[in-house]
C-alpha cells in the first residue's frame, strides 16, 4: 500500500529504486487474534514468504565467486536447509492453525523456542548457531512485511538502490555513489551537514530527518524519493512514476536552457557585475567549474586529501594535487583553504587527536594548525609551490583573533623564504585571508581586517555559532535559520567592514548557491558568491533578472525587521 514519508530535502533530484536498509529496524509483530476464515490465507502468505526467502538465498549463492563463495556458501546452505526443516515450518503452521496466531507472531514464538533449545546446549559452537535462527526468521519476517505487488517487484528488479539509514558518513558517500546507489534517505541529519554538502556535490538525491523511515520501509520496497521537496513515496503508484518520468524530462529541458548560460556574463539588470566562484574538492568539480564559466575557485576544501587514509599526505602529494587544481583553472584565481578538521573527523584522516566533548567548539581549523605547526608548514609549502603555476590565495578556517592570522602570515613568509632559497619557483605575491564563520571574528573584524588581504564568509558555521544550534542536530532544524535577524546583521556588518577597508569579500556557505537567498545577499551588498559548480548556472540566471540598486534600497528594512516573519515580508516586496 502506498504511503508517503516526509523529511528535509538535502540534495535535489529524484530517484526511483529498491530500498536497502543499512540498519533495519526491528520487525513489527502483529499480535491481533486471527479469525478462522483467515487461517488458510495466512498460511499461504507465510508459504510465499518462506519460498521468497529460499529464492533470495539461491540467487545470493549464485552470485558468489572465489574465496567469498567458499567462506559464505556454507552459511547460505545452512540457512536454506533451515527454511526446509519441518521442525521449523510445521511448528509455525500449527501455531497459525491451532493457536490462531498471525504469521509474524507465530514466527517469533517459533524463533524463541528454537533459540531456547540452542542456548541450553553445552557446546559453544552449537549455542552460537542461534544466530542462524535469527537470520533465517528475520529474512522470512522481511518477506511477510513486504507488500509489493508482482508488477512492483518486476520494476524494482530493474532499478538501482536507495540507501535507507540513520546516518551516513561523508567518507561513505563516494563509494556508495560509485557502486550504484541512486539516492539516500536518512532518519536523522540536517540540510547543512557535511554529508548533505557532499551529496549535493555528487548530485546524489538525499533526504534527511525522515524520522519514520527505518520503522516503515523494508528491504527491497520500491521507493521514490524527491530531494527537492523532501518526500519519500513508498510503493509508488503508476501516477507517481509518471510524475517522476515527467520531472526527469523537465530537468533535461531546464538543463538545456541553463547550458546556454555557461559562458554568459553574470550581471544585474542595472549593469553591476556579480562574480560567481565555485567551491570544489575534486578534479571533477574543477572541470565543471571551468566549463560553466566560474570566475575561479572560491573555496577548495583540502581536508578531502586527508580523509579515509592511515597516513597524512606529504608535501609532494599535496603539491601535485594543488598544482593540478591551479592548472585546471587555466589562470583563474584559486583559493585553497588550509586543513579544516577536528576531533570529530580525525579518526578517518591519519591524525591522532584527543576526544572532545564538543568538537565543533574544539581544536579544529586554525587552532589545530597552530598546535601542530608541522601540518601547516607542509601544507603552506605545497600551496606556495603550486602558486608558481597560477594565481593562488590561502584561506584560513575557524579564525577568531588577529593574533592567529599574524602567526599564519609569519609561517607563510618563512615557508616562502625557504622555498626560494631551495630554488623553487613561487609567486612573487600571495594573498592570505580568513574564513569569517565565528561571531567573534565578524564582530571584531574592524580590528582584524589589517591582517587580511581578503575574507570569505562561511555561513554554514556562522549560523550555527550565532544561534547556538548544532547544524547536525535534526531536532533543532527549525531553529537553524539563515534568515534570523542576528545572522543578517552579522552578514551586513561583515560585508560593510570589508568593503570600507577595500578588501574583497565573498560568501562560500550554502546560502551562496541557493537562489532563494540571491536577492537578499545582493541587497546586503555582496558581489562575490562561491558555490558548488552545479548551482552556478541557476544562480547566474537569477542574478541576471535582478536590479541591484532597487534591492539595496530594501537593506535598511531587512536589518530593522525584528522577526523572520517581518524579514519574509520585506523579501516578498523585493520580489515584486
PLY file of the C-alpha trace (Angstrom):
ply
format ascii 1.0
element vertex 576
property float x
property float y
property float z
element edge 575
property int vertex1
property int vertex2
end_header
0.00 0.00 0.00
1.33 3.44 -0.97
2.38 5.81 1.78
4.47 8.98 1.96
7.13 9.97 4.49
8.49 13.49 4.75
11.86 14.91 5.74
14.23 17.64 4.64
15.38 17.89 1.04
19.17 17.96 1.49
20.20 17.29 -2.11
17.89 17.94 -5.00
16.85 15.43 -7.61
14.54 12.43 -7.81
15.42 8.76 -7.69
13.47 5.53 -8.04
14.93 2.34 -6.61
14.85 -0.59 -4.21
15.27 0.26 -0.55
18.45 -1.01 1.05
18.33 -0.72 4.82
21.69 -0.11 6.43
20.32 -0.57 9.94
16.97 -2.36 9.66
14.53 -1.68 12.44
13.03 -4.48 14.48
10.16 -6.19 12.75
6.70 -5.24 13.85
4.80 -8.22 15.26
1.06 -8.31 14.59
-0.43 -9.85 17.73
-4.10 -9.40 16.83
-6.16 -12.63 17.02
-6.63 -14.39 13.69
-10.14 -15.19 12.53
-10.96 -18.76 11.49
-11.83 -17.63 7.98
-8.37 -16.09 7.57
-6.30 -19.11 8.64
-5.61 -20.63 5.21
-4.84 -17.23 3.66
-2.36 -16.52 6.46
-0.68 -19.90 5.97
-0.42 -19.24 2.24
1.05 -15.82 2.97
3.69 -17.46 5.14
4.44 -20.10 2.50
5.08 -17.35 -0.06
7.41 -15.53 2.33
9.39 -18.73 3.02
9.61 -19.51 -0.71
10.79 -15.95 -1.40
13.46 -16.28 1.31
14.71 -19.54 -0.24
14.82 -17.91 -3.69
16.80 -14.95 -2.31
19.36 -17.28 -0.78
19.70 -19.22 -4.03
20.25 -16.01 -6.02
22.82 -14.86 -3.47
24.68 -18.15 -3.66
24.83 -17.99 -7.47
26.35 -14.51 -7.30
29.26 -15.60 -5.10
32.62 -16.37 -6.63
36.09 -17.38 -5.48
37.06 -17.08 -1.84
33.84 -15.33 -0.94
31.83 -18.28 -2.26
33.80 -20.76 -0.17
33.53 -18.71 3.01
29.86 -17.79 2.77
28.27 -20.71 0.91
28.15 -22.97 3.96
26.13 -20.40 5.86
23.76 -19.89 2.93
23.29 -23.66 2.64
22.65 -23.93 6.37
20.01 -21.22 6.16
18.39 -22.87 3.14
18.23 -26.20 4.99
16.70 -24.48 7.98
13.98 -23.00 5.78
13.19 -26.52 4.55
13.22 -28.01 8.05
9.78 -29.37 9.01
10.60 -28.70 12.67
10.57 -25.01 11.83
7.78 -24.81 9.28
5.33 -27.32 10.75
5.59 -25.73 14.15
4.75 -22.32 12.69
1.84 -23.64 10.64
0.43 -25.34 13.77
0.61 -22.08 15.69
-1.43 -20.42 12.96
-3.98 -23.25 12.60
-4.40 -24.20 16.24
-3.27 -21.14 18.15
-4.80 -18.68 15.66
-1.62 -16.59 15.67
-0.81 -14.37 12.72
2.28 -15.36 10.74
4.64 -12.75 12.22
3.66 -13.66 15.80
3.91 -17.39 15.07
7.39 -16.91 13.61
8.51 -15.01 16.68
7.21 -17.73 19.01
8.93 -20.46 16.98
12.13 -18.43 16.95
12.03 -18.09 20.75
11.51 -21.86 21.14
14.41 -22.81 18.88
16.76 -20.23 20.40
15.97 -21.60 23.88
16.96 -25.08 22.68
20.29 -23.84 21.29
21.04 -21.77 24.40
20.58 -24.89 26.58
23.33 -26.74 24.71
26.75 -27.19 26.31
28.74 -26.91 23.09
29.71 -23.24 22.48
29.61 -23.71 18.70
26.09 -25.13 18.76
24.97 -22.34 21.10
26.27 -19.82 18.58
24.04 -21.27 15.86
21.09 -19.48 17.41
22.27 -16.53 15.31
21.43 -18.54 12.20
17.90 -18.95 13.51
17.65 -15.18 13.97
18.92 -14.53 10.43
16.50 -17.01 8.84
13.48 -15.80 10.81
14.37 -12.18 10.04
14.52 -12.95 6.32
11.06 -14.52 6.40
9.69 -11.68 8.53
11.02 -9.23 5.94
9.20 -11.16 3.23
5.97 -11.02 5.23
6.20 -7.29 5.69
6.77 -6.51 2.04
3.53 -5.53 0.42
4.85 -5.02 -3.08
2.88 -6.41 -5.97
4.28 -8.69 -8.66
4.49 -5.74 -11.05
6.27 -3.64 -8.43
8.82 -6.41 -7.82
9.46 -6.64 -11.57
10.08 -2.90 -11.74
12.24 -2.94 -8.60
14.44 -5.64 -10.12
15.32 -3.29 -12.97
16.32 -0.25 -10.90
19.16 0.61 -8.56
19.17 1.05 -4.80
18.08 3.74 -2.37
20.08 3.66 0.87
17.86 3.96 3.96
19.80 4.51 7.16
20.02 6.52 10.35
23.20 8.33 9.34
25.86 8.13 6.67
29.41 9.43 6.94
30.74 11.74 4.21
33.50 9.22 3.52
30.89 6.56 2.71
29.02 8.57 0.09
31.55 8.41 -2.74
31.86 4.60 -2.76
28.07 4.32 -2.42
27.54 6.51 -5.48
30.23 4.63 -7.39
28.51 1.32 -6.62
25.15 2.36 -7.98
23.26 3.85 -5.03
20.80 6.28 -6.61
19.72 8.22 -3.54
19.83 8.35 0.25
17.12 8.57 2.91
18.27 9.26 6.49
16.14 9.15 9.62
18.36 11.86 11.17
20.75 14.54 9.87
20.47 18.12 8.69
20.45 20.11 5.47
23.88 21.60 6.15
25.71 18.53 7.44
28.96 17.61 5.71
27.24 14.54 4.26
24.49 16.70 2.76
27.04 19.08 1.25
28.93 16.18 -0.31
25.70 14.62 -1.60
24.98 17.85 -3.44
28.50 17.74 -4.86
27.87 14.19 -6.10
24.39 15.09 -7.44
23.06 12.32 -5.23
19.46 12.97 -4.12
19.27 12.93 -0.33
16.51 13.33 2.23
17.37 13.85 5.90
15.32 13.78 9.12
12.77 11.33 7.68
12.22 10.08 11.21
9.86 7.21 10.39
11.94 5.77 7.54
13.58 2.88 9.38
10.35 1.91 11.12
8.21 1.74 7.99
10.47 0.97 5.00
11.60 -2.60 4.44
14.43 -4.05 2.37
13.53 -4.21 -1.34
10.50 -1.93 -1.05
10.15 0.18 -4.17
10.86 3.77 -3.14
10.60 7.08 -4.99
12.42 9.99 -3.38
12.16 13.69 -4.18
15.18 15.57 -2.83
13.73 18.98 -3.60
10.52 18.60 -1.60
11.80 16.09 0.98
9.30 13.35 0.08
9.72 9.57 0.24
6.99 7.67 -1.59
6.95 4.00 -0.62
5.21 1.61 -3.03
4.66 4.42 -5.60
1.70 4.15 -7.91
1.76 4.37 -11.70
0.81 8.04 -11.33
3.79 8.65 -9.03
6.15 7.02 -11.50
4.63 9.00 -14.37
5.27 12.19 -12.36
8.85 11.06 -11.83
9.36 10.48 -15.55
7.81 13.89 -16.28
10.14 15.60 -13.79
13.08 13.84 -15.41
12.07 15.29 -18.78
11.61 18.76 -17.24
15.05 18.53 -15.67
16.55 17.72 -19.07
14.81 20.74 -20.61
15.94 23.01 -17.77
19.46 21.71 -18.17
19.41 22.60 -21.86
18.13 26.10 -21.07
20.72 26.71 -18.36
23.51 25.31 -20.55
23.08 28.35 -22.78
24.28 30.48 -19.83
27.59 28.62 -19.46
29.72 31.48 -20.80
27.34 34.39 -20.33
28.42 37.28 -18.11
26.85 37.44 -14.65
25.46 40.93 -14.35
22.40 42.53 -12.77
19.87 44.34 -14.95
21.32 47.69 -13.90
24.79 46.70 -15.07
26.54 45.63 -11.85
28.85 42.63 -12.38
28.47 39.79 -9.87
31.35 37.33 -9.53
30.40 33.65 -9.25
33.15 31.37 -7.97
33.00 27.61 -7.38
33.55 25.53 -4.27
35.48 22.36 -5.06
37.05 19.29 -3.52
37.68 17.07 -6.55
39.06 17.28 -10.11
35.51 16.76 -11.40
34.33 19.88 -9.55
37.22 21.86 -11.02
36.47 20.72 -14.57
32.78 21.55 -14.14
33.58 24.99 -12.71
35.80 25.82 -15.67
33.26 24.55 -18.21
30.42 26.60 -16.68
32.32 29.87 -16.63
33.18 30.28 -12.94
35.38 33.28 -12.09
37.71 30.92 -10.24
37.72 28.54 -7.30
36.44 30.42 -4.27
36.95 27.56 -1.83
39.00 24.40 -2.28
38.45 22.03 0.68
41.80 20.36 1.30
40.56 18.04 4.05
39.36 15.59 1.41
43.04 14.84 0.77
43.32 13.74 4.39
40.15 11.71 4.92
39.97 7.91 4.78
43.66 7.13 4.96
46.08 5.82 7.57
48.89 8.27 6.88
48.95 12.02 6.35
49.61 13.29 2.81
53.13 14.63 2.40
54.27 17.84 0.76
54.77 16.28 -2.66
51.35 14.63 -2.76
49.66 17.85 -1.69
51.71 19.92 -4.13
50.69 17.73 -7.07
47.00 18.00 -6.11
47.17 21.79 -5.74
49.24 22.18 -8.94
46.66 20.19 -10.94
43.92 22.31 -9.39
45.65 25.55 -10.44
46.43 24.27 -13.93
42.85 23.06 -14.29
41.56 26.60 -13.83
43.77 27.96 -16.60
44.99 31.15 -14.93
41.84 31.95 -12.96
42.34 32.57 -9.23
42.19 29.61 -6.88
41.51 29.93 -3.14
42.85 26.98 -1.13
41.58 26.57 2.41
44.01 25.13 4.92
43.05 21.99 6.79
39.63 22.22 8.48
39.49 19.07 10.59
38.79 18.45 14.26
38.39 15.54 16.64
35.10 14.52 15.03
36.88 13.54 11.78
40.43 12.86 12.90
39.92 9.10 13.20
39.50 8.84 9.43
42.35 11.16 8.49
45.57 9.72 9.91
45.58 12.40 12.62
45.66 11.42 16.27
43.63 13.83 18.37
42.14 13.59 21.83
38.40 13.03 22.00
36.45 16.18 22.77
33.07 16.70 24.37
32.17 19.24 21.70
34.48 19.07 18.67
32.58 21.87 16.89
33.93 24.21 19.58
37.25 22.45 20.00
40.67 22.07 18.41
39.86 22.43 14.73
40.74 24.65 11.78
43.47 27.18 12.52
43.58 26.05 16.15
44.74 22.61 15.07
47.17 24.07 12.53
48.87 26.27 15.11
49.03 23.45 17.68
50.60 21.13 15.12
52.68 23.60 13.07
54.37 20.81 11.08
50.97 20.10 9.50
50.52 23.71 8.47
54.13 24.11 7.30
53.84 21.14 4.93
50.54 22.42 3.59
51.72 26.01 3.12
54.85 24.83 1.30
52.74 22.72 -1.06
50.35 25.62 -1.72
53.19 28.07 -2.34
54.86 25.67 -4.77
51.55 25.44 -6.66
51.45 29.27 -6.83
54.22 29.07 -9.44
51.60 27.70 -11.87
48.88 30.34 -11.44
47.22 32.77 -9.00
46.64 31.20 -5.58
45.08 32.58 -2.41
45.40 30.98 1.04
42.28 30.85 3.21
42.39 30.03 6.94
39.33 28.50 8.69
37.91 28.95 12.21
39.68 32.25 12.85
38.65 34.17 15.97
41.51 36.62 16.58
44.03 38.76 14.69
46.88 37.02 16.52
46.06 33.76 14.73
46.37 35.40 11.34
49.61 37.12 12.33
51.06 33.72 13.25
49.93 32.13 10.00
51.31 35.01 7.94
54.66 34.69 9.68
54.77 30.97 8.89
53.72 31.69 5.29
56.60 34.12 4.80
59.05 31.67 6.39
57.91 28.93 4.03
58.22 31.28 1.05
61.76 32.27 2.08
62.85 28.65 2.48
61.32 27.60 -0.83
63.01 30.42 -2.73
66.32 29.56 -1.08
65.87 25.98 -2.24
65.32 27.15 -5.83
61.54 26.65 -6.11
59.61 28.97 -8.42
56.75 30.51 -6.44
54.60 33.60 -6.92
56.09 36.98 -6.05
52.97 37.86 -4.07
50.24 35.79 -2.49
47.07 36.72 -0.66
46.11 35.48 2.81
42.51 35.55 4.01
40.30 34.35 6.85
37.03 32.49 6.99
34.54 34.59 8.92
32.43 31.85 10.43
32.64 32.65 14.15
30.63 35.61 15.51
33.72 36.87 17.37
35.58 37.25 14.09
32.68 39.10 12.48
32.22 41.45 15.43
35.96 42.17 15.76
36.60 42.37 12.01
37.33 46.11 12.07
40.43 45.46 14.17
41.40 42.27 12.36
41.00 43.48 8.78
44.52 44.95 8.66
45.96 41.43 8.93
43.93 40.17 5.96
44.13 40.54 2.18
40.58 39.21 1.65
37.82 37.48 3.59
35.38 34.65 2.94
32.14 34.28 4.89
31.27 30.71 5.88
27.56 30.91 6.59
27.11 27.23 7.49
29.08 27.65 10.72
28.29 31.33 11.20
24.59 30.47 11.51
25.38 27.54 13.81
27.55 29.52 16.20
25.43 32.68 16.16
22.24 30.79 17.05
23.90 28.16 19.29
22.28 25.46 17.13
24.14 22.29 16.20
23.70 22.18 12.44
23.80 18.36 12.54
21.03 18.03 15.14
17.82 17.37 13.25
15.77 18.09 16.38
16.91 21.71 16.10
16.46 22.00 12.34
13.64 24.54 12.73
16.00 26.78 14.73
18.82 26.69 12.19
17.69 29.78 10.32
19.86 31.83 7.90
17.12 34.48 7.97
17.39 35.12 11.70
17.79 38.91 12.31
21.10 38.38 14.13
22.55 36.46 11.17
21.53 39.17 8.70
23.09 41.87 10.89
26.38 39.96 11.10
26.41 39.41 7.33
25.71 43.06 6.59
28.35 44.21 9.11
31.00 41.85 7.72
30.37 42.90 4.12
30.40 46.59 5.01
33.64 46.42 7.05
35.43 44.55 4.26
34.25 46.95 1.58
35.23 50.03 3.61
38.71 48.53 4.02
38.78 47.77 0.28
39.12 44.05 0.90
37.46 41.51 -1.37
34.67 39.62 0.41
32.90 36.53 -0.86
30.36 34.22 0.67
31.19 30.49 0.48
28.42 28.89 2.53
25.35 27.05 1.30
23.42 30.33 1.13
25.54 31.39 -1.85
24.28 28.58 -4.06
20.62 28.79 -3.02
18.78 31.06 -5.44
16.19 31.80 -2.73
18.84 33.95 -0.99
20.45 35.58 -4.04
18.40 38.78 -3.96
18.80 39.06 -0.17
22.60 38.79 -0.34
22.85 41.35 -3.13
20.61 43.66 -1.08
23.12 43.35 1.79
25.92 44.45 -0.55
27.50 41.13 -1.59
29.00 40.97 -5.07
31.11 37.77 -4.84
29.49 34.35 -4.41
31.13 30.92 -4.21
29.06 27.75 -4.55
29.02 24.19 -5.78
29.58 24.31 -9.57
26.27 22.58 -10.19
24.49 25.66 -8.79
26.34 28.26 -10.88
24.02 28.50 -13.84
20.84 28.64 -11.76
22.24 31.48 -9.65
23.54 33.25 -12.78
20.07 33.06 -14.32
18.61 34.58 -11.14
21.21 37.38 -10.90
20.59 38.45 -14.47
16.93 39.19 -13.63
17.67 41.42 -10.60
18.15 45.17 -10.19
20.89 45.78 -7.62
20.02 49.41 -6.89
16.40 48.51 -6.19
17.46 45.63 -3.93
19.95 47.77 -2.00
17.14 50.19 -1.17
15.49 47.41 0.86
18.57 46.74 3.01
17.57 49.11 5.89
14.16 47.47 6.15
15.74 43.99 6.19
18.08 44.96 9.01
15.35 46.68 11.04
12.98 43.70 10.84
12.76 42.12 14.32
11.40 38.71 13.28
11.73 36.19 10.48
8.13 36.88 9.51
8.89 40.58 9.02
12.02 39.70 7.03
9.92 37.47 4.79
7.53 40.37 4.16
10.42 42.55 3.02
11.64 39.74 0.75
8.16 39.49 -0.75
8.25 43.23 -1.53
11.68 42.78 -3.12
10.26 40.17 -5.49
7.50 42.45 -6.79
0 1
1 2
2 3
3 4
4 5
5 6
6 7
7 8
8 9
9 10
10 11
11 12
12 13
13 14
14 15
15 16
16 17
17 18
18 19
19 20
20 21
21 22
22 23
23 24
24 25
25 26
26 27
27 28
28 29
29 30
30 31
31 32
32 33
33 34
34 35
35 36
36 37
37 38
38 39
39 40
40 41
41 42
42 43
43 44
44 45
45 46
46 47
47 48
48 49
49 50
50 51
51 52
52 53
53 54
54 55
55 56
56 57
57 58
58 59
59 60
60 61
61 62
62 63
63 64
64 65
65 66
66 67
67 68
68 69
69 70
70 71
71 72
72 73
73 74
74 75
75 76
76 77
77 78
78 79
79 80
80 81
81 82
82 83
83 84
84 85
85 86
86 87
87 88
88 89
89 90
90 91
91 92
92 93
93 94
94 95
95 96
96 97
97 98
98 99
99 100
100 101
101 102
102 103
103 104
104 105
105 106
106 107
107 108
108 109
109 110
110 111
111 112
112 113
113 114
114 115
115 116
116 117
117 118
118 119
119 120
120 121
121 122
122 123
123 124
124 125
125 126
126 127
127 128
128 129
129 130
130 131
131 132
132 133
133 134
134 135
135 136
136 137
137 138
138 139
139 140
140 141
141 142
142 143
143 144
144 145
145 146
146 147
147 148
148 149
149 150
150 151
151 152
152 153
153 154
154 155
155 156
156 157
157 158
158 159
159 160
160 161
161 162
162 163
163 164
164 165
165 166
166 167
167 168
168 169
169 170
170 171
171 172
172 173
173 174
174 175
175 176
176 177
177 178
178 179
179 180
180 181
181 182
182 183
183 184
184 185
185 186
186 187
187 188
188 189
189 190
190 191
191 192
192 193
193 194
194 195
195 196
196 197
197 198
198 199
199 200
200 201
201 202
202 203
203 204
204 205
205 206
206 207
207 208
208 209
209 210
210 211
211 212
212 213
213 214
214 215
215 216
216 217
217 218
218 219
219 220
220 221
221 222
222 223
223 224
224 225
225 226
226 227
227 228
228 229
229 230
230 231
231 232
232 233
233 234
234 235
235 236
236 237
237 238
238 239
239 240
240 241
241 242
242 243
243 244
244 245
245 246
246 247
247 248
248 249
249 250
250 251
251 252
252 253
253 254
254 255
255 256
256 257
257 258
258 259
259 260
260 261
261 262
262 263
263 264
264 265
265 266
266 267
267 268
268 269
269 270
270 271
271 272
272 273
273 274
274 275
275 276
276 277
277 278
278 279
279 280
280 281
281 282
282 283
283 284
284 285
285 286
286 287
287 288
288 289
289 290
290 291
291 292
292 293
293 294
294 295
295 296
296 297
297 298
298 299
299 300
300 301
301 302
302 303
303 304
304 305
305 306
306 307
307 308
308 309
309 310
310 311
311 312
312 313
313 314
314 315
315 316
316 317
317 318
318 319
319 320
320 321
321 322
322 323
323 324
324 325
325 326
326 327
327 328
328 329
329 330
330 331
331 332
332 333
333 334
334 335
335 336
336 337
337 338
338 339
339 340
340 341
341 342
342 343
343 344
344 345
345 346
346 347
347 348
348 349
349 350
350 351
351 352
352 353
353 354
354 355
355 356
356 357
357 358
358 359
359 360
360 361
361 362
362 363
363 364
364 365
365 366
366 367
367 368
368 369
369 370
370 371
371 372
372 373
373 374
374 375
375 376
376 377
377 378
378 379
379 380
380 381
381 382
382 383
383 384
384 385
385 386
386 387
387 388
388 389
389 390
390 391
391 392
392 393
393 394
394 395
395 396
396 397
397 398
398 399
399 400
400 401
401 402
402 403
403 404
404 405
405 406
406 407
407 408
408 409
409 410
410 411
411 412
412 413
413 414
414 415
415 416
416 417
417 418
418 419
419 420
420 421
421 422
422 423
423 424
424 425
425 426
426 427
427 428
428 429
429 430
430 431
431 432
432 433
433 434
434 435
435 436
436 437
437 438
438 439
439 440
440 441
441 442
442 443
443 444
444 445
445 446
446 447
447 448
448 449
449 450
450 451
451 452
452 453
453 454
454 455
455 456
456 457
457 458
458 459
459 460
460 461
461 462
462 463
463 464
464 465
465 466
466 467
467 468
468 469
469 470
470 471
471 472
472 473
473 474
474 475
475 476
476 477
477 478
478 479
479 480
480 481
481 482
482 483
483 484
484 485
485 486
486 487
487 488
488 489
489 490
490 491
491 492
492 493
493 494
494 495
495 496
496 497
497 498
498 499
499 500
500 501
501 502
502 503
503 504
504 505
505 506
506 507
507 508
508 509
509 510
510 511
511 512
512 513
513 514
514 515
515 516
516 517
517 518
518 519
519 520
520 521
521 522
522 523
523 524
524 525
525 526
526 527
527 528
528 529
529 530
530 531
531 532
532 533
533 534
534 535
535 536
536 537
537 538
538 539
539 540
540 541
541 542
542 543
543 544
544 545
545 546
546 547
547 548
548 549
549 550
550 551
551 552
552 553
553 554
554 555
555 556
556 557
557 558
558 559
559 560
560 561
561 562
562 563
563 564
564 565
565 566
566 567
567 568
568 569
569 570
570 571
571 572
572 573
573 574
574 575
